[in-house]
Amino acid sequence: MKIFIKVKANQKMQSLEFTSETECIAKLKSLPTNGKANQELVGLLAKHFKVTKKDIQIISGHF
């Protein structure tokens, strides 16, 4: 399954807001430095979909 995610980093609260079945907005507490936001995103998605972090893969980021 592929999901397109718009990430908003440095937020007060963590959340996932699905706008459709394949698109969502992720609000993360971490800053987008040293991969911290990516790690937080993987953990949040794993928790939401009830899978391990190893099952989540980030294919690409913003260009």
Secondary structure, DSSP 4 states (H G I P E B T S, - for coil): ---EEEEE-S-SS-EEEESSSSEEEEE-SS-SSTTHHHHHHHHHHHHHHT--GGG--------
